[in-house]
Amino acid sequence: MMRTDILVIGGGASGITAACEAKKCYPRADVMICERLDRIGKKLLSTGNGKCNLSNRELSPDNYHGSFDALIFIEKTPSAEEFFAEYGILCTADEQGRMYPYSGSAASVLNALRLRLKGLGVTEVCGFEVRDIVQAKSGFSVASADGRSIECRRLIIAAGGYAAPNMGTDGSVLRLLRGKGVKLGKIVPAVAPLRVDSERVKGLKGVRAKCVVRAFADGRLLREEKGEVQFTENSLSGICVFNMAYLFGKYDKSLRLELDLAPDMSEQEVADYIRSAAQMRSDCELNELLTGMFCKNLAVYLVKTTLKRPMTETVSGVTASDVKVLTNRIKRCSFDVSGASPWQNAQATLGGIAADEVTDALELRRFKDVYLCGEILDTVGDCGGYNLQWAWSSGIIAGRNCALSLKGELK
Ligand SMILES: Cc1cc2nc3c(=O)[nH]c(=O)nc-3n(C[C@H](O)[C@H](O)[C@H](O)COP(=O)(O)OP(=O)(O)OC[C@H]3O[C@@H](n4cnc5c(N)ncnc54)[C@H](O)[C@@H]3O)c2cc1C
């Protein structure tokens, strides 16, 4: 059996931050991180395609979804530059405000965080998979899957959500807390592809298209994004779709994505193009009608599924009405969402512990002396550094408040 003053469950971005902040605020307290994997920070290494998009210069409430007002918490903490300066991490930003380490390397961020943990004297216990948490005489007893236990006075739970289970996060701690009566929001994969009927995207696998994506439910426009959509055999992917995945939690299968496949052209310009292509290629087969406007698979798909005629017919048969429906299809190519993507394809979780379950100090109302931070809480950010910013900020708040609550208790 091990013993510590503050135990942090989960060695991800928020857990590491919480541990450092707690130790910094109250150096006399023993702080320990327990992590189920054989090392901490595994997910961090994969962030931003290995470059770690660690924050964003433009933070707005519109970038966060769920029951928390995430920005109100974030604004209570130092700016990303100040925060990373403390860890010796130089940052830079691209033209869209996305912040990265100057090194361009997620590994260097993790190394700097680990150096800070070591410098502060935080202990790491890896290979410790939390199975149960019970209240003990002077705090808590946390049991592992292999029969070990850690006694602590205070707990910080930073065990993430369900997204990317291969990186240690399978929702096990969320389920544990739910079993103890803690209320969760509706859990859905966020920052993830969205599923569509595989028949509707037949022939499009591997296609990438620059477009404007609009999300609708019951005829109401919910969100619009410009970007590149990637088609898989049963889903739409790409950052602009990732940013709409959270909507599935609220609107379920009434969610519909509409792609404007020619976002820089007016309807008139699209129709003019089709008419001139039809004249130019009157002797060609129908499947060549949109050659030169779209890649082969997308061009054939659009003509075939819109005009619904044998592709061996010639372009000479294209009528004014064909031009009209084809133009409409290109400007409003619609897909009903049939489901969320599997957890292994998701980058984040919407619907963790609901905001009304915690205080402003991120302490659980139901269980005093238990603090929470990171993705385990019911908020999710858009792609672009917003989720890591939440992890750092909520980690600071939980770590600081946890340490302050302990002051005076230690001899
Ligand atoms: C591929 C990928 C790329 C991403 N890229 C970005 C990006 O560039 N920018 C951005 O802002 N966000 C990005 N994200 C999202 C971001 O990484 C997460 O939101 C963030 O890491 C959450 O931090 P956390 O500390 O709350 O949880 P996590 O980082 O998920 O850490 C939780 C830790 O708890 C451990 N744990 C879980 N259960 C137990 C248990 N029972 N016992 C002990 N330990 C346990 C896990 O092993 C894990 O180490 C990305 C996510 C993925 C999957």
Ligand as a Chemical Component Dictionary entry (heavy atoms), coordinates in Angstrom:
data_LIG
# 
_chem_comp.id                   LIG 
_chem_comp.type                 NON-POLYMER 
_chem_comp.pdbx_formal_charge   0 
_chem_comp.three_letter_code    LIG 
# 
loop_
_chem_comp_atom.comp_id 
_chem_comp_atom.atom_id 
_chem_comp_atom.alt_atom_id 
_chem_comp_atom.type_symbol 
_chem_comp_atom.charge 
_chem_comp_atom.model_Cartn_x 
_chem_comp_atom.model_Cartn_y 
_chem_comp_atom.model_Cartn_z 
_chem_comp_atom.pdbx_ordinal 
LIG C1  C1  C 0 -5.014 11.641 -31.882 1  
LIG C2  C2  C 0 -5.391 12.854 -31.049 2  
LIG C3  C3  C 0 -4.915 14.101 -31.401 3  
LIG C4  C4  C 0 -5.276 15.222 -30.657 4  
LIG N1  N1  N 0 -4.737 16.429 -30.992 5  
LIG C5  C5  C 0 -5.059 17.525 -30.259 6  
LIG C6  C6  C 0 -4.449 18.782 -30.528 7  
LIG O1  O1  O 0 -3.549 18.900 -31.376 8  
LIG N2  N2  N 0 -4.856 19.856 -29.795 9  
LIG C7  C7  C 0 -5.808 19.752 -28.800 10 
LIG O2  O2  O 0 -6.128 20.764 -28.187 11 
LIG N3  N3  N 0 -6.348 18.567 -28.481 12 
LIG C8  C8  C 0 -5.990 17.450 -29.173 13 
LIG N4  N4  N 0 -6.525 16.237 -28.836 14 
LIG C9  C9  C 0 -7.406 16.150 -27.637 15 
LIG C10 C10 C 0 -6.563 16.213 -26.368 16 
LIG O3  O3  O 0 -5.438 15.378 -26.505 17 
LIG C11 C11 C 0 -7.361 15.786 -25.147 18 
LIG O4  O4  O 0 -8.542 16.539 -25.039 19 
LIG C12 C12 C 0 -6.533 15.974 -23.864 20 
LIG O5  O5  O 0 -5.363 15.186 -23.939 21 
LIG C13 C13 C 0 -7.325 15.592 -22.623 22 
LIG O6  O6  O 0 -6.459 15.645 -21.529 23 
LIG P1  P1  P 0 -6.827 14.893 -20.180 24 
LIG O7  O7  O 0 -5.680 15.058 -19.281 25 
LIG O8  O8  O 0 -8.156 15.307 -19.719 26 
LIG O9  O9  O 0 -7.003 13.375 -20.605 27 
LIG P2  P2  P 0 -5.973 12.384 -21.318 28 
LIG O10 O10 O 0 -4.896 13.118 -21.993 29 
LIG O11 O11 O 0 -6.848 11.508 -22.109 30 
LIG O12 O12 O 0 -5.320 11.614 -20.101 31 
LIG C14 C14 C 0 -6.040 10.757 -19.269 32 
LIG C15 C15 C 0 -5.064 9.762  -18.670 33 
LIG O13 O13 O 0 -5.744 8.989  -17.708 34 
LIG C16 C16 C 0 -5.319 7.648  -17.813 35 
LIG N5  N5  N 0 -6.375 6.776  -17.294 36 
LIG C17 C17 C 0 -7.584 6.528  -17.821 37 
LIG N6  N6  N 0 -8.261 5.644  -17.072 38 
LIG C18 C18 C 0 -7.436 5.326  -16.042 39 
LIG C19 C19 C 0 -7.556 4.435  -14.945 40 
LIG N7  N7  N 0 -8.669 3.696  -14.746 41 
LIG N8  N8  N 0 -6.529 4.347  -14.074 42 
LIG C20 C20 C 0 -5.404 5.087  -14.259 43 
LIG N9  N9  N 0 -5.218 5.924  -15.289 44 
LIG C21 C21 C 0 -6.240 6.053  -16.176 45 
LIG C22 C22 C 0 -5.093 7.463  -19.296 46 
LIG O14 O14 O 0 -4.246 6.372  -19.577 47 
LIG C23 C23 C 0 -4.521 8.807  -19.709 48 
LIG O15 O15 O 0 -3.120 8.818  -19.654 49 
LIG C24 C24 C 0 -6.157 15.083 -29.554 50 
LIG C25 C25 C 0 -6.639 13.831 -29.198 51 
LIG C26 C26 C 0 -6.261 12.715 -29.928 52 
LIG C27 C27 C 0 -6.779 11.360 -29.535 53 
# 
loop_
_chem_comp_bond.comp_id 
_chem_comp_bond.atom_id_1 
_chem_comp_bond.atom_id_2 
_chem_comp_bond.value_order 
_chem_comp_bond.pdbx_ordinal 
LIG C1  C2  SING 1  
LIG C2  C3  SING 2  
LIG C2  C26 DOUB 3  
LIG C3  C4  DOUB 4  
LIG C4  N1  SING 5  
LIG C4  C24 SING 6  
LIG N1  C5  DOUB 7  
LIG C5  C6  SING 8  
LIG C5  C8  SING 9  
LIG C6  O1  DOUB 10 
LIG C6  N2  SING 11 
LIG N2  C7  SING 12 
LIG C7  O2  DOUB 13 
LIG C7  N3  SING 14 
LIG N3  C8  DOUB 15 
LIG C8  N4  SING 16 
LIG N4  C9  SING 17 
LIG N4  C24 SING 18 
LIG C9  C10 SING 19 
LIG C10 O3  SING 20 
LIG C10 C11 SING 21 
LIG C11 O4  SING 22 
LIG C11 C12 SING 23 
LIG C12 O5  SING 24 
LIG C12 C13 SING 25 
LIG C13 O6  SING 26 
LIG O6  P1  SING 27 
LIG P1  O7  DOUB 28 
LIG P1  O8  SING 29 
LIG P1  O9  SING 30 
LIG O9  P2  SING 31 
LIG P2  O10 DOUB 32 
LIG P2  O11 SING 33 
LIG P2  O12 SING 34 
LIG O12 C14 SING 35 
LIG C14 C15 SING 36 
LIG C15 O13 SING 37 
LIG C15 C23 SING 38 
LIG O13 C16 SING 39 
LIG C16 N5  SING 40 
LIG C16 C22 SING 41 
LIG N5  C17 SING 42 
LIG N5  C21 SING 43 
LIG C17 N6  DOUB 44 
LIG N6  C18 SING 45 
LIG C18 C19 SING 46 
LIG C18 C21 DOUB 47 
LIG C19 N7  SING 48 
LIG C19 N8  DOUB 49 
LIG N8  C20 SING 50 
LIG C20 N9  DOUB 51 
LIG N9  C21 SING 52 
LIG C22 O14 SING 53 
LIG C22 C23 SING 54 
LIG C23 O15 SING 55 
LIG C24 C25 DOUB 56 
LIG C25 C26 SING 57 
LIG C26 C27 SING 58 
# 
